Structures are given as C-alpha cells and as structure tokens.
Amino acid sequence: MLRKRIIPCLDIKNGRTVKGINFKGLRDAGDPVELAKQYAHFGADELVFLDISATIEGRKTMRDMVLKVAEQINIPFTVGGGISSVEDVAQLLHCGADKISINSSAVTSPNLINELSSKFGSQCVVVAIDAKQVDGEWMVHLAGGTIPTTINLFDWAKEVAYRGAGEILFTSMNNDGTKLGFANPALAQLSKLVNIPIIASGGAGSTEHFVDAFKIGHADAALAASVFHFGEISISDLKKELNKNQIPVRL
C-alpha cells in the first residue's frame, strides 16, 4: 500500500508566508525559507510553494525565492503561481522545483496540461483546482479564488486527468482556513472519478481531520498551512496518530 503524504503549504505574498480564511484576511506566517527548512527537518513528505498573487498581478513566480527554498530542503518541492508556458516550467525546474502546479492557466489554456505532461512527464504536473460549493454545486474558481467560473469541479477533474496531469490538488474554498475539516464527500467523489492521486486541501484543524481525509475522503495526500505554521499541530505527532489509525505514513 502506498504511504499517505503530509504536505505543508507555503502561500507566498510579497516574499512572506501568509494565511487567511476562505482565501481572505491574510496574515503573516513567517519567512518561507526558514519554514521550508523546518518542515523538511521535522518529517514533511513534500512541500508546496504557491505564489498566490502572481496570477492576479500578471507576473511570474518569484524564481529567486524558489531557488533559496530548494537549497534548504531535501524533499520533493512543488511550485505554483503565474505559470503559463513550457518555458516557465523549465526555468522553475532549473531553480530546484521537482513539480509545478498550474491552476488558472490550465483552465484558460487546457492544452498546456498536455504540453507540460509530454515535455516533462505527468509526474511533474500538478493541476490545482480551487472550488467552491455554490447552490449545492462545486464550481471552479480562478486567480486565487477571485474569479468564479461555470465549470463543474468533477467534470474538470476528469478532463485534467485525461490530458495528462499527474496529480490534482483540490482546495475547498468553503473549508479553507476554517479548521473544521476537509471537504471529505467531494474528496471521496474525486478519488472515484480519476485514477491519479488527489491532494486534499482546505480545512485542517486537528489530527482527526487528517485521519478523516484519508479514511473518508480517500485522499492520497493532505496539505495544510496554518496548523503547521502556527505550531498547532506538529508533523511528527500527526504521523504518529495516523499510524495508530492504520494509515500508512513515512515515520
């Protein structure tokens, strides 16, 4: 059985790690380079770095910051934000990223998924999907959750898998930052629909929430930010608890 992964997420704005609730009310959470170093040391399986304002501001991901983070860690490192071309990905991989995450650009240019998968391999391509439940329907949102679309989460997930994505990073905007748990019914539905790994994001507030994401949501990995950034949950304690619940993890 494949081991489940625990992934801290560094949401970056103006060179600092930030975190909010429902994608709003951002507060400072520390220096991304120092946080990355700590997470690698204390047992994180992977790290995700998202330059959350790059798309909104119409600029590329901060490559110098990516390089600094990559120099400090020895675990797989996914980078997202402002990526819209094969050249962007090549430069980020050169800076030390192991995978890239695309979101808005995948929706506006779906063939980009095919191109990146063909050029770099599907294992390199993570498609991030930010979705919000609106009138009972899970709808995809773009540009850091600021632009709603008429695209259904599950239809889009099937398409990105078909086009060659290696993983889906699903963030529930309804749950994000609330610490009330992950969107497990949606996660479970996604895991049934596609045959690529699903990373759960949005809502972690306790160790039980991670247990539920794996047991009820059938997620392959769980991503969180504030509970790790502000010391509410330690990764080592979390993994011990997961192990007690017969969830396979790397200890």
C-alpha positions in Angstrom: 0.0 0.0 0.0 1.3 3.4 -0.9 2.1 5.7 2.0 -0.1 8.7 2.6 1.7 12.1 2.4 1.7 15.1 4.7 2.4 18.3 2.8 2.8 21.8 4.4 1.9 24.6 2.0 3.7 28.0 1.8 1.3 30.6 0.4 3.6 33.4 -0.6 2.8 37.1 -1.0 5.4 39.9 -1.1 8.1 37.5 -0.1 6.4 36.3 3.1 4.3 33.3 4.0 0.7 34.3 4.6 -2.6 32.5 5.6 -6.2 33.6 5.6 -9.7 32.2 5.9 -11.8 31.4 2.8 -9.0 32.9 0.8 -9.4 36.3 2.6 -8.0 38.2 5.6 -4.3 37.2 5.0 -1.9 37.4 8.0 1.8 36.9 8.1 3.1 33.4 9.0 6.8 33.8 8.7 9.8 33.6 6.4 9.2 30.9 3.7 12.8 29.8 3.5 13.1 29.2 7.3 9.7 27.4 7.4 10.6 25.2 4.5 13.8 24.2 6.2 12.0 23.4 9.4 9.3 21.3 7.7 11.9 19.2 5.8 13.7 18.6 9.1 10.6 17.6 11.0 9.3 15.0 8.6 7.2 16.6 5.9 6.9 14.3 2.9 6.7 17.2 0.4 6.4 20.9 0.3 4.2 23.1 -1.8 5.1 26.8 -2.6 2.3 28.9 -4.1 3.0 32.5 -5.2 -0.7 33.4 -4.6 -0.6 36.9 -6.1 1.4 36.1 -9.2 -1.6 35.5 -11.5 -3.6 38.4 -10.1 -0.6 40.7 -10.5 0.2 39.4 -14.0 3.7 38.3 -13.2 5.8 35.2 -13.0 6.6 33.2 -9.8 9.5 34.6 -7.7 12.3 32.4 -9.0 14.9 33.7 -6.6 12.7 32.6 -3.6 12.2 29.2 -5.3 16.0 28.8 -5.6 16.5 29.8 -1.9 13.9 27.3 -0.7 15.2 24.5 -2.9 18.7 25.0 -1.4 17.4 24.3 2.1 15.4 21.2 1.6 15.8 17.5 0.6 12.1 16.6 -0.1 10.0 16.9 -3.2 9.1 20.5 -3.9 6.1 21.7 -5.9 5.9 25.3 -7.1 2.8 27.2 -8.4 1.7 30.7 -9.3 1.9 32.6 -12.6 3.0 29.6 -14.6 1.7 29.7 -18.2 4.2 28.2 -20.5 6.7 25.4 -21.1 9.5 27.9 -20.7 8.2 29.0 -17.2 8.3 25.4 -16.1 11.7 24.7 -17.5 13.1 27.8 -15.5 11.4 26.7 -12.3 12.7 23.1 -12.6 16.2 24.6 -13.2 15.7 26.6 -9.9 15.1 23.4 -8.0 11.4 22.6 -8.2 10.5 19.0 -8.6 7.0 19.6 -9.7 4.9 22.5 -10.9 1.3 23.4 -10.1 -0.9 25.1 -12.6 -4.4 26.4 -11.9 -5.8 29.4 -13.8 -3.6 28.8 -16.9 -4.8 25.2 -17.1 -8.4 26.4 -17.3 -7.8 29.2 -19.8 -5.4 27.0 -21.9 -6.2 23.3 -21.3 -3.7 22.2 -23.9 -1.0 23.4 -21.6 -1.6 20.3 -19.5 -0.9 18.1 -22.5 2.2 20.1 -23.4 3.7 20.0 -20.0 3.0 16.3 -19.5 4.5 15.5 -22.8 7.6 17.6 -22.3 8.4 17.0 -18.6 6.3 13.8 -17.7 3.0 13.6 -15.9 4.8 13.1 -12.6 5.9 16.7 -12.8 2.4 18.2 -13.5 0.1 19.0 -10.6 -3.2 20.7 -11.5 -4.6 22.7 -8.6 -8.3 23.2 -8.5 -9.9 25.8 -6.2 -13.6 25.1 -6.0 -16.5 26.5 -4.0 -19.9 24.9 -3.3 -22.5 27.3 -4.8 -26.2 26.3 -4.5 -25.1 22.7 -4.0 -22.7 22.5 -6.9 -18.9 22.5 -6.7 -17.7 25.2 -9.1 -14.2 26.0 -10.1 -12.7 29.5 -9.3 -9.6 31.1 -10.8 -7.0 33.7 -9.8 -6.7 32.8 -6.2 -10.4 32.2 -5.9 -11.3 35.7 -7.1 -12.9 34.7 -10.4 -15.9 32.3 -10.5 -16.5 30.1 -13.5 -19.3 27.9 -14.8 -17.0 24.8 -14.7 -18.0 21.9 -12.5 -15.2 20.5 -10.3 -15.8 16.9 -11.2 -16.0 17.5 -14.9 -12.8 19.5 -14.8 -11.0 16.9 -12.7 -11.8 14.2 -15.3 -10.6 16.4 -18.1 -7.2 17.3 -16.4 -6.6 13.6 -15.7 -7.4 12.7 -19.3 -5.0 15.5 -20.5 -2.1 14.1 -18.5 -2.0 15.7 -15.1 -0.1 13.6 -12.6 -1.9 14.8 -9.5 -4.8 17.0 -8.5 -4.6 19.5 -5.7 -8.2 20.1 -4.6 -8.8 23.1 -2.3 -12.2 23.6 -0.9 -12.7 27.4 -0.7 -15.7 26.8 1.7 -13.4 24.9 4.1 -10.2 26.9 3.7 -8.8 28.3 6.9 -11.9 27.3 8.9 -10.2 24.4 10.7 -13.5 22.5 10.6 -12.2 19.6 8.5 -11.6 18.8 4.8 -14.4 18.5 2.2 -14.5 14.7 2.5 -17.6 13.9 0.4 -16.1 15.9 -2.5 -12.7 14.2 -2.0 -14.2 10.8 -2.0 -16.1 11.5 -5.2 -12.9 12.8 -6.9 -11.0 9.7 -5.8 -13.6 7.5 -7.5 -13.7 9.6 -10.7 -10.0 9.7 -11.5 -7.0 7.3 -11.3 -4.4 9.9 -10.3 -3.5 11.0 -6.7 -5.7 13.5 -5.0 -4.2 16.0 -2.6 -6.7 17.3 0.0 -6.5 21.0 0.9 -8.6 23.4 2.9 -10.0 22.9 6.4 -7.4 21.1 8.6 -7.7 22.0 12.2 -7.0 18.7 14.1 -5.3 15.4 13.7 -8.7 13.8 13.4 -9.3 15.9 10.3 -6.3 14.3 8.6 -7.5 10.8 9.6 -10.9 11.6 8.1 -9.4 12.9 4.9 -7.6 9.6 4.3 -10.3 7.2 5.7 -13.5 9.0 4.5 -12.2 11.2 1.7 -9.7 8.6 0.4 -7.2 11.3 -0.3 -3.6 10.3 -1.3 -2.1 13.3 0.5 -3.2 16.0 2.8 -2.0 19.6 2.6 -2.3 22.2 5.3 -0.8 25.6 6.2 -1.9 27.5 9.4 -2.0 24.5 11.7 1.7 23.8 10.8 2.8 27.5 10.5 1.5 28.5 13.9 2.5 25.3 15.8 -0.9 23.9 16.4 -0.1 20.5 15.0 3.4 19.0 14.8 4.1 16.8 11.8 5.8 14.1 13.9 2.8 13.9 16.3 0.4 13.9 13.4 2.2 11.0 11.7 2.2 9.0 14.9 -1.6 9.5 15.2 -2.1 8.5 11.6 0.0 5.4 12.2 -2.2 4.5 15.2 -5.2 4.7 12.9 -3.7 2.2 10.5 -3.0 4.9 7.9 0.4 4.1 6.3 2.8 7.0 6.5 6.6 7.6 6.4 7.7 7.9 10.1 
